Amino acid sequence: MRFLSLLAYIFATASLAFAEETVEDAGMTNWIYGYTARIARELIQTSSVGTLSTTYPSGHALEGQPFGLMEYYAPCYSNGSLAILFFGISQNGRNILASPNHAASISVQSPPSYSLATKPRVALVGSVTVFPRHYEEGKALQECYRQSHPDAWWVPGNKAGVHDAVWARFDPHAIYFVGGFGGMHYIGHIPLEIYQEALDLDAKYVPRMRIQGH
């Protein structure tokens, strides 16, 4: 009980802003970042569906407005980058290609359960690298991706594929984590390098990563 009270105090202390602004002890700050980074990586690892969001480009009737839809992904990179299938014909695909830095974000939430608002979720802000049709690591990506999505018959190279799908990599450069409700859970940014190096909490899941971080 004392341990749980201590955890509640720690997360409450860090919940209103960046941890370095509210926790004086650098060691404790790093512990909070490391702990939440592992939760975020485990959530991303054990899930495989998120919301991919982009922004309508200049000249579009909805210029500057956000757009988001459900998207499959697979945690195929050791540094926390994600493999996705890219469809240039899709609205998200068109928005990404029209963005100077191929900007996008992917948000992932905990599996459906009672009081989902109290469960962890994470938003990754980053950019998308679109690979050529005959990508040299395509076979490894397909193997990894199909572990998360065995239903994905539309992967590149499949004769039954649709809309000229190609492989792409989503690279986050900012991580925002919500552990639950403020006052009880950490809410705020996680440093990218800590997210990239985070390991699973207690090996409850089997890593599906097959490709070293780029």
Steps between C-alpha positions, in 0.01 A plus 500: 500500500784739585663418166179582312470825693857585405426432133190717516707782649771468239260507207293780652816708538582456132155514346449870441805575284837370393653292774819706514289802598329330793746240632826633636677167521645422156520132586130489581421693183688245290324217681159650416599549137640147475198342665246683282710439188485126565123519548472692172720252312308203645169660400627557146654154486192312615260703289514524124229753418511874553368824358712652225449876482619751242415855391335612177759682287511852367253557217255237618146607591573377853851648516650477846224278639589169669403163355526165675397139442570158644825352372680168531864516607763254615782558754773369274788728601712466812501875562120531512441611142198337338443320171189604310353432160489815291222565253561809291138502396370537856427838656766450767742394228431811293535723805833340590641540150390864492672574831858632460627264771235226454357586842253274678404378845388163630307459824448169677268425790462209739271213396127556565411449864292645779588866562730527201563867581707388799732284287828599328519642149779656300536737206803482272578806288739445213552449130453226242768360270345335194704218350523405131289219361787249497639577845793282608358444851150437370506127579606561861233767539235271359597222743484740794183676387310177440573392859292797611250482213461152352191628317705751298490334157552844341871518589741608223595223262172314534337467159165552669625823657306824469576859408876455451588462866863560595686473829564805712661577835356737758773665708381680813689807616268597787318274747204611711373258763180498704506240774141562604364782709728782613582488870539124489693432180775666302382729221758665277781456253751216506850578366548334164827328588345341810203377296732356235708310754215381723460129565191307603393520866518134589519300176125433497496528125718355226672773297404493135778734391708364219685801362761708677425867548618700202 
